[in-house]
Amino acid sequence: MTGRPRPSARGGADPTASRARPGTGRAGTGPGTGRGGTRPTGLCACAAGATAQRGAVTVELVGIIPLLMAVTLAMVGLIAVARDEVLAQGAAREGAREAALAADDARAAAAVRAALPPGRVARVAVLPAGPDRVRVSVSLETRLLFGVPPVDVRAEAVALRESGPSPPAVGP
């Protein structure tokens, strides 16, 4: 090896070369510096500060966990409401399509209930929206978590009545 210092990111000096500690006037050669010298006097204070900071992190974590849980539960509730909004809108469209093809309101209500998942209770209203239009309104009750009052999700769809004979009933 040559006698030249190895370059480093700190201006070309050798990172393994000993450096003088401020205020001592000598190079860091103690056991705490990795070269057999003496340990710096401030090390005990650093260890005590690290322990105090670990306790502070625990206290902050205990304070943040309930907040994170509340935000998570709120997000789950919003997702449930959005899911039911999509379900209600799809069911209203199916009901409006059936009401436009057949003049029977009972078939339109059955189409709405068929478009929803089994066991979901919906309030369905089939109303005229003009001389040649029909409006189907669907209302679903969405239950949220932990005693929050239920939310009523509503959707409407309007369709133009088709002229001609009613299509045959499909299904059981």
N, CA and C atoms as a LAMMPS dump frame, in Angstrom:
ITEM: TIMESTEP
0
ITEM: NUMBER OF ATOMS
516
ITEM: BOX BOUNDS ff ff ff
-5.0000000000000000e+02 5.0000000000000000e+02
-5.0000000000000000e+02 5.0000000000000000e+02
-5.0000000000000000e+02 5.0000000000000000e+02
ITEM: ATOMS id mol type element x y z
1 1 1 N 0.821 -1.167 0
2 1 2 C 0 0 0
3 1 3 C 0.87 1.237 0
4 2 1 N 0.38 2.277 -0.597
5 2 2 C 1.154 3.518 -0.648
6 2 3 C 0.898 4.34 0.594
7 3 1 N 1.672 5.351 0.826
8 3 2 C 1.553 6.202 2
9 3 3 C 0.553 7.33 1.808
10 4 1 N -0.15 7.363 0.703
11 4 2 C -1.107 8.446 0.474
12 4 3 C -2.407 8.167 1.231
13 5 1 N -3.062 9.21 1.721
14 5 2 C -4.338 9 2.413
15 5 3 C -5.432 8.595 1.418
16 6 1 N -6.328 7.772 1.902
17 6 2 C -7.443 7.339 1.049
18 6 3 C -8.483 8.454 0.981
19 7 1 N -9.082 8.666 -0.194
20 7 2 C -10.092 9.724 -0.306
21 7 3 C -11.401 9.264 0.359
22 8 1 N -12.165 10.235 0.851
23 8 2 C -13.473 9.941 1.439
24 8 3 C -14.421 11.061 1.059
25 9 1 N -15.631 10.952 1.554
26 9 2 C -16.639 11.963 1.246
27 9 3 C -16.398 13.237 2.032
28 10 1 N -15.476 13.231 2.986
29 10 2 C -15.227 14.42 3.803
30 10 3 C -13.999 15.182 3.342
31 11 1 N -13.941 15.484 2.126
32 11 2 C -12.854 16.331 1.632
33 11 3 C -11.569 15.599 1.353
34 12 1 N -11.567 14.304 1.139
35 12 2 C -10.384 13.585 0.733
36 12 3 C -9.553 13.044 1.874
37 13 1 N -9.912 13.276 3.107
38 13 2 C -9.122 12.778 4.223
39 13 3 C -9.471 11.315 4.494
40 14 1 N -8.552 10.623 5.138
41 14 2 C -8.753 9.217 5.476
42 14 3 C -9.759 9.125 6.621
43 15 1 N -10.888 8.416 6.446
44 15 2 C -11.886 8.359 7.516
45 15 3 C -11.403 7.552 8.711
46 16 1 N -10.373 6.727 8.563
47 16 2 C -9.875 5.942 9.69
48 16 3 C -8.77 6.66 10.447
49 17 1 N -8.325 7.81 9.961
50 17 2 C -7.261 8.549 10.646
51 17 3 C -7.804 9.109 11.952
52 18 1 N -6.934 9.184 12.963
53 18 2 C -7.389 9.688 14.264
54 18 3 C -7.593 11.19 14.169
55 19 1 N -8.585 11.641 14.909
56 19 2 C -8.892 13.065 14.914
57 19 3 C -8.792 13.575 16.348
58 20 1 N -8.45 14.81 16.463
59 20 2 C -8.367 15.41 17.799
60 20 3 C -9.77 15.728 18.285
61 21 1 N -10.024 15.423 19.571
62 21 2 C -11.314 15.776 20.152
63 21 3 C -11.254 17.225 20.58
64 22 1 N -12.343 17.936 20.409
65 22 2 C -12.324 19.352 20.799
66 22 3 C -12.102 19.487 22.31
67 23 1 N -11.24 20.393 22.673
68 23 2 C -10.979 20.689 24.079
69 23 3 C -9.947 19.793 24.739
70 24 1 N -9.464 18.723 24.094
71 24 2 C -8.498 17.844 24.741
72 24 3 C -7.099 18.051 24.202
73 25 1 N -6.981 18.482 22.985
74 25 2 C -5.668 18.706 22.398
75 25 3 C -4.973 17.431 21.979
76 26 1 N -5.633 16.279 22.035
77 26 2 C -4.995 15.038 21.604
78 26 3 C -5.959 14.244 20.751
79 27 1 N -5.449 13.293 20.04
80 27 2 C -6.249 12.471 19.14
81 27 3 C -7.092 11.509 19.95
82 28 1 N -8.234 11.118 19.392
83 28 2 C -9.123 10.183 20.069
84 28 3 C -8.575 8.783 20.032
85 29 1 N -7.901 8.375 21.097
86 29 2 C -7.301 7.051 21.134
87 29 3 C -7.777 6.253 22.323
88 30 1 N -8.918 6.582 22.926
89 30 2 C -9.392 5.875 24.116
90 30 3 C -10.214 4.661 23.734
91 31 1 N -10.623 3.839 24.738
92 31 2 C -11.389 2.633 24.452
93 31 3 C -12.765 2.948 23.876
94 32 1 N -13.316 4.102 24.177
95 32 2 C -14.622 4.454 23.63
96 32 3 C -14.538 4.926 22.198
97 33 1 N -13.315 5.187 21.695
98 33 2 C -13.192 5.693 20.334
99 33 3 C -12.818 4.601 19.357
100 34 1 N -12.602 3.387 19.808
101 34 2 C -12.253 2.298 18.901
102 34 3 C -10.767 2.175 18.669
103 35 1 N -9.912 2.943 19.346
104 35 2 C -8.475 2.881 19.118
105 35 3 C -7.697 2.682 20.415
106 36 1 N -8.343 2.32 21.491
107 36 2 C -7.602 2.038 22.721
108 36 3 C -7.45 3.22 23.643
109 37 1 N -8.12 4.342 23.432
110 37 2 C -7.994 5.531 24.281
111 37 3 C -9.023 5.524 25.391
112 38 1 N -9.282 6.684 25.974
113 38 2 C -10.242 6.786 27.069
114 38 3 C -11.636 7.086 26.539
115 39 1 N -12.616 6.721 27.361
116 39 2 C -14.006 6.919 26.986
117 39 3 C -14.382 8.378 27.237
118 40 1 N -15.194 8.99 26.359
119 40 2 C -15.621 10.371 26.586
120 40 3 C -16.505 10.445 27.828
121 41 1 N -16.442 11.565 28.536
122 41 2 C -17.154 11.704 29.794
123 41 3 C -18.653 11.868 29.599
124 42 1 N -19.144 12.314 28.495
125 42 2 C -20.564 12.564 28.271
126 42 3 C -21.352 11.334 27.88
127 43 1 N -20.765 10.151 27.854
128 43 2 C -21.45 8.952 27.378
129 43 3 C -22.564 8.541 28.315
130 44 1 N -22.38 8.643 29.61
131 44 2 C -23.412 8.25 30.568
132 44 3 C -24.643 9.133 30.415
133 45 1 N -24.454 10.403 30.183
134 45 2 C -25.583 11.311 30.005
135 45 3 C -26.359 10.95 28.743
136 46 1 N -25.675 10.508 27.69
137 46 2 C -26.353 10.116 26.453
138 46 3 C -27.194 8.875 26.675
139 47 1 N -26.68 7.915 27.43
140 47 2 C -27.423 6.687 27.691
141 47 3 C -28.675 6.995 28.499
142 48 1 N -28.596 7.887 29.466
143 48 2 C -29.771 8.259 30.256
144 48 3 C -30.785 8.991 29.386
145 49 1 N -30.33 9.834 28.487
146 49 2 C -31.237 10.545 27.577
147 49 3 C -31.942 9.601 26.623
148 50 1 N -31.233 8.551 26.182
149 50 2 C -31.846 7.58 25.28
150 50 3 C -32.946 6.814 25.991
151 51 1 N -32.723 6.489 27.274
152 51 2 C -33.753 5.784 28.042
153 51 3 C -34.97 6.677 28.235
154 52 1 N -34.763 7.932 28.516
155 52 2 C -35.881 8.863 28.692
156 52 3 C -36.649 9.025 27.38
157 53 1 N -35.955 9.016 26.267
158 53 2 C -36.638 9.152 24.984
159 53 3 C -37.427 7.905 24.65
160 54 1 N -36.933 6.734 25.046
161 54 2 C -37.706 5.512 24.803
162 54 3 C -39.024 5.564 25.559
163 55 1 N -39.035 6.096 26.742
164 55 2 C -40.265 6.255 27.505
165 55 3 C -41.205 7.255 26.85
166 56 1 N -40.67 8.312 26.286
167 56 2 C -41.491 9.31 25.612
168 56 3 C -42.143 8.726 24.368
169 57 1 N -41.426 7.889 23.665
170 57 2 C -41.983 7.245 22.489
171 57 3 C -43.133 6.33 22.883
172 58 1 N -43.009 5.638 23.999
173 58 2 C -44.078 4.762 24.48
174 58 3 C -45.319 5.576 24.828
175 59 1 N -45.135 6.683 25.507
176 59 2 C -46.266 7.536 25.871
177 59 3 C -46.936 8.093 24.619
178 60 1 N -46.163 8.535 23.646
179 60 2 C -46.736 9.044 22.399
180 60 3 C -47.486 7.943 21.659
181 61 1 N -46.959 6.742 21.658
182 61 2 C -47.606 5.622 20.981
183 61 3 C -48.938 5.287 21.642
184 62 1 N -48.983 5.324 22.963
185 62 2 C -50.228 5.06 23.685
186 62 3 C -51.263 6.127 23.344
187 63 1 N -50.848 7.336 23.108
188 63 2 C -51.773 8.4 22.733
189 63 3 C -52.227 8.316 21.29
190 64 1 N -51.4 7.792 20.425
191 64 2 C -51.713 7.759 18.997
192 64 3 C -52.54 6.534 18.615
193 65 1 N -52.398 5.424 19.312
194 65 2 C -53.113 4.195 18.939
195 65 3 C -54.632 4.395 18.94
196 66 1 N -55.249 5.015 19.953
197 66 2 C -56.699 5.231 19.866
198 66 3 C -57.1 6.129 18.697
199 67 1 N -56.276 7.109 18.388
200 67 2 C -56.564 7.975 17.247
201 67 3 C -56.524 7.179 15.945
202 68 1 N -55.524 6.323 15.796
203 68 2 C -55.433 5.493 14.594
204 68 3 C -56.617 4.529 14.498
205 69 1 N -57.042 3.98 15.62
206 69 2 C -58.205 3.085 15.623
207 69 3 C -59.469 3.836 15.214
208 70 1 N -59.656 5.05 15.712
209 70 2 C -60.837 5.844 15.362
210 70 3 C -60.849 6.179 13.873
211 71 1 N -59.698 6.54 13.328
212 71 2 C -59.616 6.843 11.902
213 71 3 C -59.896 5.586 11.074
214 72 1 N -59.38 4.448 11.503
215 72 2 C -59.618 3.193 10.784
216 72 3 C -61.095 2.829 10.79
217 73 1 N -61.743 2.94 11.945
218 73 2 C -63.169 2.628 12.022
219 73 3 C -64.008 3.6 11.194
220 74 1 N -63.628 4.862 11.167
221 74 2 C -64.338 5.836 10.328
222 74 3 C -64.195 5.481 8.851
223 75 1 N -63.017 5.049 8.455
224 75 2 C -62.808 4.652 7.058
225 75 3 C -63.637 3.425 6.702
226 76 1 N -63.729 2.46 7.617
227 76 2 C -64.558 1.271 7.375
228 76 3 C -66.013 1.68 7.213
229 77 1 N -66.489 2.606 8.039
230 77 2 C -67.857 3.1 7.923
231 77 3 C -68.105 3.801 6.603
232 78 1 N -67.158 4.621 6.156
233 78 2 C -67.305 5.304 4.868
234 78 3 C -67.319 4.32 3.71
235 79 1 N -66.517 3.284 3.804
236 79 2 C -66.508 2.266 2.748
237 79 3 C -67.839 1.53 2.71
238 80 1 N -68.424 1.244 3.88
239 80 2 C -69.729 0.57 3.93
240 80 3 C -70.814 1.441 3.314
241 81 1 N -70.788 2.735 3.587
242 81 2 C -71.776 3.645 3.011
243 81 3 C -71.592 3.73 1.491
244 82 1 N -70.355 3.81 1.024
245 82 2 C -70.099 3.873 -0.423
246 82 3 C -70.54 2.587 -1.114
247 83 1 N -70.278 1.431 -0.487
248 83 2 C -70.717 0.161 -1.06
249 83 3 C -72.229 0.113 -1.192
250 84 1 N -72.94 0.54 -0.147
251 84 2 C -74.393 0.517 -0.194
252 84 3 C -74.946 1.538 -1.187
253 85 1 N -74.249 2.639 -1.38
254 85 2 C -74.663 3.621 -2.392
255 85 3 C -74.605 2.994 -3.787
256 86 1 N -73.547 2.265 -4.06
257 86 2 C -73.411 1.591 -5.357
258 86 3 C -74.485 0.507 -5.508
259 87 1 N -74.735 -0.259 -4.448
260 87 2 C -75.772 -1.296 -4.488
261 87 3 C -77.152 -0.684 -4.746
262 88 1 N -77.475 0.395 -4.053
263 88 2 C -78.782 1.035 -4.213
264 88 3 C -78.947 1.607 -5.613
265 89 1 N -77.896 2.208 -6.15
266 89 2 C -77.987 2.776 -7.5
267 89 3 C -78.178 1.68 -8.539
268 90 1 N -77.461 0.585 -8.418
269 90 2 C -77.622 -0.527 -9.358
270 90 3 C -79.003 -1.152 -9.265
271 91 1 N -79.512 -1.299 -8.046
272 91 2 C -80.846 -1.87 -7.874
273 91 3 C -81.914 -0.94 -8.436
274 92 1 N -81.753 0.363 -8.239
275 92 2 C -82.722 1.325 -8.787
276 92 3 C -82.725 1.283 -10.317
277 93 1 N -81.577 1.144 -10.918
278 93 2 C -81.52 1.048 -12.389
279 93 3 C -82.208 -0.214 -12.891
280 94 1 N -81.969 -1.33 -12.196
281 94 2 C -82.63 -2.582 -12.597
282 94 3 C -84.149 -2.462 -12.459
283 95 1 N -84.602 -1.846 -11.37
284 95 2 C -86.037 -1.654 -11.177
285 95 3 C -86.638 -0.735 -12.217
286 96 1 N -85.943 0.344 -12.557
287 96 2 C -86.435 1.276 -13.58
288 96 3 C -86.478 0.598 -14.944
289 97 1 N -85.5 -0.222 -15.241
290 97 2 C -85.493 -0.946 -16.52
291 97 3 C -86.685 -1.902 -16.596
292 98 1 N -86.937 -2.628 -15.512
293 98 2 C -88.068 -3.559 -15.484
294 98 3 C -89.4 -2.811 -15.539
295 99 1 N -89.5 -1.684 -14.83
296 99 2 C -90.739 -0.898 -14.842
297 99 3 C -90.984 -0.281 -16.209
298 100 1 N -89.925 0.045 -16.946
299 100 2 C -90.08 0.613 -18.282
300 100 3 C -90.57 -0.443 -19.264
301 101 1 N -90.153 -1.686 -19.094
302 101 2 C -90.553 -2.753 -20.008
303 101 3 C -91.934 -3.309 -19.664
304 102 1 N -92.227 -3.486 -18.399
305 102 2 C -93.504 -4.042 -17.961
306 102 3 C -94.212 -2.993 -17.126
307 103 1 N -95.478 -2.871 -17.281
308 103 2 C -96.245 -1.865 -16.541
309 103 3 C -96.57 -2.321 -15.124
310 104 1 N -95.99 -3.399 -14.692
311 104 2 C -96.283 -3.969 -13.379
312 104 3 C -95.256 -3.477 -12.357
313 105 1 N -95.754 -2.769 -11.327
314 105 2 C -94.864 -2.248 -10.293
315 105 3 C -94.299 -3.356 -9.412
316 106 1 N -95.041 -4.438 -9.252
317 106 2 C -94.556 -5.552 -8.434
318 106 3 C -93.349 -6.211 -9.084
319 107 1 N -93.338 -6.305 -10.404
320 107 2 C -92.162 -6.871 -11.097
321 107 3 C -90.961 -5.959 -10.955
322 108 1 N -91.195 -4.647 -10.963
323 108 2 C -90.087 -3.701 -10.777
324 108 3 C -89.5 -3.835 -9.372
325 109 1 N -90.359 -3.96 -8.368
326 109 2 C -89.872 -4.129 -6.992
327 109 3 C -89.131 -5.45 -6.837
328 110 1 N -89.63 -6.508 -7.506
329 110 2 C -88.939 -7.8 -7.456
330 110 3 C -87.569 -7.711 -8.124
331 111 1 N -87.467 -6.936 -9.209
332 111 2 C -86.172 -6.76 -9.881
333 111 3 C -85.192 -6.018 -8.985
334 112 1 N -85.701 -5.057 -8.229
335 112 2 C -84.835 -4.325 -7.289
336 112 3 C -84.3 -5.284 -6.236
337 113 1 N -85.171 -6.087 -5.65
338 113 2 C -84.745 -7.01 -4.598
339 113 3 C -83.808 -8.095 -5.14
340 114 1 N -84.004 -8.471 -6.395
341 114 2 C -83.119 -9.471 -7.002
342 114 3 C -81.721 -8.906 -7.258
343 115 1 N -81.638 -7.594 -7.467
344 115 2 C -80.337 -6.968 -7.731
345 115 3 C -79.527 -6.756 -6.447
346 116 1 N -80.177 -6.851 -5.299
347 116 2 C -79.481 -6.67 -4.018
348 116 3 C -78.983 -8.01 -3.493
349 117 1 N -77.98 -8.002 -2.628
350 117 2 C -77.514 -9.251 -2.015
351 117 3 C -78.633 -9.885 -1.179
352 118 1 N -78.627 -11.197 -1.042
353 118 2 C -79.67 -11.862 -0.243
354 118 3 C -79.657 -11.362 1.204
355 119 1 N -80.846 -11.13 1.721
356 119 2 C -80.97 -10.695 3.095
357 119 3 C -80.985 -9.193 3.296
358 120 1 N -80.7 -8.414 2.272
359 120 2 C -80.722 -6.954 2.401
360 120 3 C -82.163 -6.471 2.288
361 121 1 N -82.572 -5.674 3.235
362 121 2 C -83.917 -5.115 3.239
363 121 3 C -83.863 -3.743 2.585
364 122 1 N -84.772 -3.53 1.633
365 122 2 C -84.811 -2.258 0.926
366 122 3 C -86.245 -1.762 0.861
367 123 1 N -86.386 -0.451 0.917
368 123 2 C -87.683 0.167 0.676
369 123 3 C -87.692 0.619 -0.774
370 124 1 N -88.705 0.166 -1.516
371 124 2 C -88.785 0.436 -2.952
372 124 3 C -90.063 1.207 -3.233
373 125 1 N -89.948 2.251 -4.039
374 125 2 C -91.113 3.006 -4.484
375 125 3 C -91.042 3.15 -6
376 126 1 N -92.127 2.756 -6.683
377 126 2 C -92.218 2.908 -8.136
378 126 3 C -93.286 3.965 -8.383
379 127 1 N -92.87 5.095 -8.942
380 127 2 C -93.764 6.236 -9.139
381 127 3 C -93.694 6.724 -10.573
382 128 1 N -94.786 7.279 -11.099
383 128 2 C -94.703 7.88 -12.425
384 128 3 C -93.91 9.189 -12.351
385 129 1 N -93.081 9.417 -13.335
386 129 2 C -92.266 10.626 -13.381
387 129 3 C -92.685 11.512 -14.538
388 130 1 N -93.821 11.243 -15.133
389 130 2 C -94.329 11.987 -16.279
390 130 3 C -95.269 11.079 -17.042
391 131 1 N -95.77 11.57 -18.168
392 131 2 C -96.715 10.741 -18.925
393 131 3 C -96.094 9.464 -19.492
394 132 1 N -94.824 9.487 -19.782
395 132 2 C -94.2 8.307 -20.393
396 132 3 C -92.923 7.865 -19.664
397 133 1 N -92.778 8.272 -18.424
398 133 2 C -91.577 7.912 -17.65
399 133 3 C -91.975 7.281 -16.332
400 134 1 N -91.04 6.513 -15.791
401 134 2 C -91.242 5.875 -14.495
402 134 3 C -90 6.132 -13.634
403 135 1 N -90.242 6.344 -12.348
404 135 2 C -89.152 6.604 -11.408
405 135 3 C -89.156 5.517 -10.344
406 136 1 N -87.99 4.954 -10.085
407 136 2 C -87.847 3.936 -9.036
408 136 3 C -86.898 4.492 -7.984
409 137 1 N -87.358 4.478 -6.751
410 137 2 C -86.562 4.963 -5.63
411 137 3 C -86.252 3.789 -4.702
412 138 1 N -84.985 3.647 -4.343
413 138 2 C -84.54 2.563 -3.464
414 138 3 C -83.864 3.192 -2.246
415 139 1 N -84.197 2.669 -1.073
416 139 2 C -83.607 3.154 0.166
417 139 3 C -83.077 1.963 0.957
418 140 1 N -81.802 2.016 1.295
419 140 2 C -81.151 0.961 2.085
420 140 3 C -80.701 1.543 3.421
421 141 1 N -80.834 0.762 4.465
422 141 2 C -80.336 1.177 5.773
423 141 3 C -78.951 0.56 5.969
424 142 1 N -77.972 1.414 6.203
425 142 2 C -76.592 0.957 6.401
426 142 3 C -76.251 1.034 7.872
427 143 1 N -75.922 -0.1 8.446
428 143 2 C -75.519 -0.14 9.854
429 143 3 C -74.012 0.076 9.946
430 144 1 N -73.638 0.979 10.832
431 144 2 C -72.228 1.267 11.051
432 144 3 C -71.774 0.575 12.332
433 145 1 N -70.508 0.741 12.669
434 145 2 C -69.923 0.026 13.798
435 145 3 C -70.182 0.706 15.142
436 146 1 N -70.238 -0.09 16.195
437 146 2 C -70.185 0.349 17.577
438 146 3 C -71.235 1.394 17.953
439 147 1 N -72.483 1.106 17.668
440 147 2 C -73.56 1.944 18.162
441 147 3 C -73.779 3.253 17.439
442 148 1 N -73.119 3.481 16.345
443 148 2 C -73.369 4.69 15.564
444 148 3 C -74.733 4.519 14.907
445 149 1 N -75.577 5.54 14.912
446 149 2 C -76.899 5.387 14.305
447 149 3 C -76.791 4.988 12.834
448 150 1 N -77.727 4.17 12.358
449 150 2 C -77.668 3.74 10.954
450 150 3 C -77.878 4.907 10.001
451 151 1 N -77.31 4.768 8.822
452 151 2 C -77.404 5.776 7.772
453 151 3 C -78.352 5.257 6.701
454 152 1 N -79.233 6.121 6.21
455 152 2 C -80.171 5.746 5.163
456 152 3 C -79.592 6.175 3.815
457 153 1 N -79.302 5.213 2.961
458 153 2 C -78.733 5.475 1.642
459 153 3 C -79.864 5.377 0.623
460 154 1 N -79.999 6.411 -0.204
461 154 2 C -81.081 6.447 -1.191
462 154 3 C -80.519 6.618 -2.596
463 155 1 N -81.248 6.009 -3.545
464 155 2 C -80.885 6.169 -4.955
465 155 3 C -82.165 6.149 -5.781
466 156 1 N -82.144 6.866 -6.89
467 156 2 C -83.284 6.918 -7.798
468 156 3 C -82.805 6.705 -9.217
469 157 1 N -83.707 6.134 -10.01
470 157 2 C -83.436 5.975 -11.433
471 157 3 C -84.739 6.242 -12.185
472 158 1 N -84.622 6.868 -13.337
473 158 2 C -85.777 7.19 -14.174
474 158 3 C -85.569 6.534 -15.526
475 159 1 N -86.656 5.969 -16.065
476 159 2 C -86.578 5.323 -17.375
477 159 3 C -87.81 5.692 -18.19
478 160 1 N -87.643 5.665 -19.488
479 160 2 C -88.725 5.934 -20.427
480 160 3 C -89.51 4.653 -20.635
481 161 1 N -90.838 4.717 -20.493
482 161 2 C -91.67 3.516 -20.664
483 161 3 C -91.624 3.07 -22.116
484 162 1 N -91.503 1.786 -22.3
485 162 2 C -91.48 1.189 -23.63
486 162 3 C -92.907 0.837 -24.043
487 163 1 N -93.196 1.031 -25.298
488 163 2 C -94.52 0.651 -25.778
489 163 3 C -94.447 -0.777 -26.312
490 164 1 N -95.549 -1.45 -26.271
491 164 2 C -95.587 -2.82 -26.772
492 164 3 C -95.949 -3.773 -25.67
493 165 1 N -95.983 -5.055 -26
494 165 2 C -96.374 -6.042 -25
495 165 3 C -95.29 -6.215 -23.951
496 166 1 N -95.719 -6.595 -22.754
497 166 2 C -94.755 -6.83 -21.667
498 166 3 C -93.967 -8.103 -21.939
499 167 1 N -92.69 -8.113 -21.589
500 167 2 C -91.907 -9.341 -21.775
501 167 3 C -92.36 -10.409 -20.787
502 168 1 N -92.1 -11.667 -21.098
503 168 2 C -92.5 -12.732 -20.175
504 168 3 C -91.696 -12.642 -18.882
505 169 1 N -92.306 -13.093 -17.806
506 169 2 C -91.635 -13.086 -16.508
507 169 3 C -90.491 -14.078 -16.528
508 170 1 N -89.369 -13.67 -15.957
509 170 2 C -88.185 -14.52 -15.911
510 170 3 C -87.885 -14.828 -14.466
511 171 1 N -87.486 -16.053 -14.212
512 171 2 C -87.078 -16.423 -12.862
513 171 3 C -88.104 -17.313 -12.192
514 172 1 N -87.853 -17.641 -10.936
515 172 2 C -88.743 -18.574 -10.219
516 172 3 C -90.042 -17.958 -9.813
